[in-house]
Amino acid sequence: MAEEYTSLDPDVVELCRRIGRVDILVGIPSFRNADTISHVVRTAAEGMVQYFPGLRAAIVNSDGGSTDDTVEVVRRTPVPPQVHKIVTPYKGLPGKGSAFKAIFEIVTLLQARICVVVDSDLRSITPEWIRLLGEPVWKNSYGFVAPYYIRHKYDGTITNNLAYPLTQALYGRRIRQPIGGDFGFTGSLALICSHMDVWDTDIAKFGIDIWMTTTAITEGFRVCQSAMGVKIHNVKDPGSDLGSMFLQVASTIFHLMGEHEVKWMGVRGSTATRIFGDVRHEEPAGMEINVENLIDHFEAGYRRYQELWEMVMEPANFLEVSFASRALRESDFSFPETLWVKVVYDFAVAYNFECRVSRRELVESMIPLYCARTADFAIRTRSMTSMEAETLVQRQAEEFEWLKPYLVEKWLRARAQAAEGSGQALPAGG
């Protein structure tokens, strides 16, 4: 049977069989997180003991070959005696998704009913987080629990500009942090995810979070959110550190659009998703964003990708992008949400239908455009609090909804052209 668990070493499989079964499991994927992971391990264990007394509990650290002391720190971190601790390397592509796969397989081996996964760089995690992510599964029969954080206006730019509004527009669910990184879910969802043939794709990397959220929705699981308060973690500058993450998240979303066309094509509007806990509006600690660097990235991208962009975008959209690239001063720069939405939809169609470049190059060419949209948001919200800036995030999400007919029309036209070119008939209702 051990061959079924392709992400696990045989000794880990044997350890799980000795443990037998658990009721609740907290998974912690890691890669070089020695400075933060001990706090996460201790807090997660405390949360399980405090809020799920009497339940059989386990903590699983799935590590991606850390070259610092991450694994040893986890081994040395004390946990209550009733909490099993499993430390395992994962196999497969290096990335958070591969770490999740190992956790999914251990969940399946231990037949855990309540599963929680938290990031290893969290500084704001409290024992209450484990209750908030696990209790809706345990007591309210939810299949998937997404986090609802309060974040700084410049934190989570990929979420704000891509993952959140597209999840809302495509699948009709308002889930504010679909790539938040900290989730609760049932063992049955873990079993489904572990058997899906996706682990040699970007889903094995940063695409895992949006894939988890989308899979929960499209597989029909009950979905909710839990109010986690302010998220404090190791933040990154979108102009210098988030390129690979954007590539993997965008590629995964576009891929899933092709996989689940029948699920999103007919969705109109969106519905709120229940939030457990109290949403406390407080201003997070400040962080800086380098607007000049973002605009420089965009202008360099225009020079590099001009021909590709012109091929992918509708002429009016490309013309507006061209105008944006000619701004002489930061105060003149503009990349409005309507343009961004149409550009995203242009690229989504190009990704799923015929394009003269590789999908990777196509999505890489979006990164300067993402920088442009982020710069515009930063300029417009410079004097706003994070809560005030949230109104612009919501307005952009609504714009994705309003312009969905633009996507549907373009998608169906491209699909018809692709079918005509291949000589295949469109499926019924297409």
Buried (B, 14 or more C-beta within 10 A) or exposed (E): EEEEBEBBBEEBBEBBEEBEEBBBBBBBBBBBBBBBBBBBBBBBBBBBBEBBEEBBBBBBBBBBEBEBBBBEBBEEBEBEEEBBBBBBBBBBBEBBBBBBBBBBBBBBBBBBBBBBBBBBBBEBBBBBBBBBBBBBBBEEEBBBBBBBBBBBBBBBBBBBBBBBBBBBBBBBBBBBBBBBBBBBBBBBBBBBBBEEEBBEBBBBBBBBBBBBBBBBBBBEBBBBBBBBBBBBBEBBBBBEEBBBBBBBBBBBBBBBBEEBBEBBBEBEEBEEBEBBBEEEEEEBEEBEBBBEBBBBBBBEBBEEBBEBBBBBBBEEBBEBBEEBBEBEEEEEBBBBBEBBBBBBBBBBBBBBBEBEBEBEEBBBBBBBBBBBBBBBBBBBBEEEEBEEBBEBBBEBBBBBBEBBEBBBEBBBEBBEEBBEEEEEEEEEEE
